[in-house]
Amino acid sequence: MRDERGMVSVEVAFGVLFSAVVAIGLCYLIAIVVQLGQLQAVAGEVARQRARGDVAAAERVVADAPAGTRVRVSDSGDDLVVDVELAARPWAGVIPALPLTARAVVAREGR
């Protein structure tokens, strides 16, 4: 019985370490989901503005997008397709970049 003294301390230390790793992982996933939401908002807003023919407003939306965001607008018949891409680095290089994409498709107005 005497040889097992201190085992509870080791188990608690590993439990705390594991909990910290899980918390850090969840924070990273939340940061990625927030950036994905931002990309989807940019794609939707650019698509709506371009469908109305308001190129200046669409350019303002692109200027306010997260740094490194690439926006591609294309036609697909009567629809306007906006693809937005970003190599997400929510923690500035601590973890490798994760490629995120968002797409919005809207019908052109006035056709």
C-alpha positions as CSV (number, residue, x, y, z in Angstrom):
1,M,0.0,0.0,0.0
2,R,2.8,2.3,0.7
3,D,4.3,2.0,-2.8
4,E,1.2,3.4,-4.4
5,R,1.3,6.6,-2.5
6,G,1.1,9.6,-4.9
7,M,-0.7,7.8,-7.7
8,V,-3.7,10.0,-7.3
9,S,-1.6,13.1,-7.9
10,V,-0.3,11.5,-11.2
11,E,-3.8,10.7,-12.3
12,V,-5.0,14.2,-11.5
13,A,-2.1,15.7,-13.4
14,F,-2.8,13.6,-16.5
15,G,-6.5,14.4,-16.2
16,V,-5.8,18.2,-16.1
17,L,-3.4,17.9,-19.0
18,F,-5.9,16.0,-21.1
19,S,-8.7,18.5,-20.2
20,A,-6.4,21.4,-21.3
21,V,-5.7,19.7,-24.6
22,V,-9.4,19.1,-25.2
23,A,-10.2,22.7,-24.3
24,I,-7.5,24.0,-26.7
25,G,-8.9,21.8,-29.5
26,L,-12.4,23.0,-29.0
27,C,-11.3,26.6,-29.0
28,Y,-9.5,26.0,-32.4
29,L,-12.6,24.4,-33.8
30,I,-14.8,27.3,-32.7
31,A,-12.3,29.7,-34.3
32,I,-12.5,27.7,-37.6
33,V,-16.3,27.7,-37.5
34,V,-16.4,31.4,-36.9
35,Q,-14.2,32.0,-39.9
36,L,-16.3,29.7,-42.1
37,G,-19.4,31.7,-41.1
38,Q,-17.6,34.9,-42.1
39,L,-16.7,33.5,-45.5
40,Q,-20.3,32.4,-46.0
41,A,-21.5,35.8,-45.1
42,V,-19.1,37.4,-47.6
43,A,-20.1,35.0,-50.3
44,G,-23.8,35.7,-49.8
45,E,-23.4,39.5,-49.6
46,V,-21.2,39.7,-52.7
47,A,-23.6,37.5,-54.6
48,R,-26.6,39.7,-53.6
49,Q,-24.8,42.9,-54.5
50,R,-23.5,41.6,-57.8
51,A,-26.9,40.2,-58.7
52,R,-28.3,43.7,-58.3
53,G,-25.5,45.2,-60.4
54,D,-24.0,47.1,-57.5
55,V,-20.3,46.4,-58.1
56,A,-19.1,49.1,-55.7
57,A,-21.0,47.6,-52.8
58,A,-19.6,44.2,-53.6
59,E,-16.1,45.5,-53.6
60,R,-16.6,47.1,-50.2
61,V,-17.7,43.7,-48.9
62,V,-14.6,42.1,-50.3
63,A,-12.4,44.8,-48.8
64,D,-13.9,44.0,-45.3
65,A,-13.4,40.3,-45.7
66,P,-10.7,38.5,-43.6
67,A,-7.1,39.1,-44.9
68,G,-6.1,36.6,-47.6
69,T,-9.7,35.9,-48.8
70,R,-10.0,35.2,-52.5
71,V,-13.4,35.9,-54.2
72,R,-14.3,34.5,-57.6
73,V,-17.5,35.5,-59.4
74,S,-18.8,33.5,-62.3
75,D,-22.0,33.2,-64.4
76,S,-24.0,30.0,-64.6
77,G,-26.9,30.7,-67.0
78,D,-29.3,33.1,-65.2
79,D,-27.5,32.6,-61.9
80,L,-24.5,34.3,-60.4
81,V,-22.0,32.0,-58.5
82,V,-19.6,33.4,-55.9
83,D,-16.9,31.2,-54.6
84,V,-14.9,32.4,-51.6
85,E,-11.6,30.8,-50.4
86,L,-9.4,31.3,-47.4
87,A,-6.4,29.5,-46.0
88,A,-7.6,29.9,-42.4
89,R,-4.9,30.5,-39.7
90,P,-6.9,31.4,-36.6
91,W,-3.9,31.2,-34.4
92,A,-1.4,33.0,-36.7
93,G,0.9,30.1,-37.7
94,V,0.9,28.0,-34.5
95,I,-1.1,25.4,-36.4
96,P,-0.9,24.9,-40.2
97,A,-3.4,26.6,-42.4
98,L,-6.7,24.9,-43.1
99,P,-8.4,25.7,-46.5
100,L,-12.0,26.9,-46.1
101,T,-14.4,27.5,-49.0
102,A,-17.9,29.0,-49.2
103,R,-20.3,29.3,-52.2
104,A,-23.4,31.4,-52.9
105,V,-25.6,31.1,-55.9
106,V,-28.3,33.7,-56.6
107,A,-30.5,34.5,-59.5
108,R,-29.7,37.8,-61.4
109,E,-32.2,40.5,-60.8
110,G,-34.0,42.1,-63.7
111,R,-33.9,39.1,-66.1
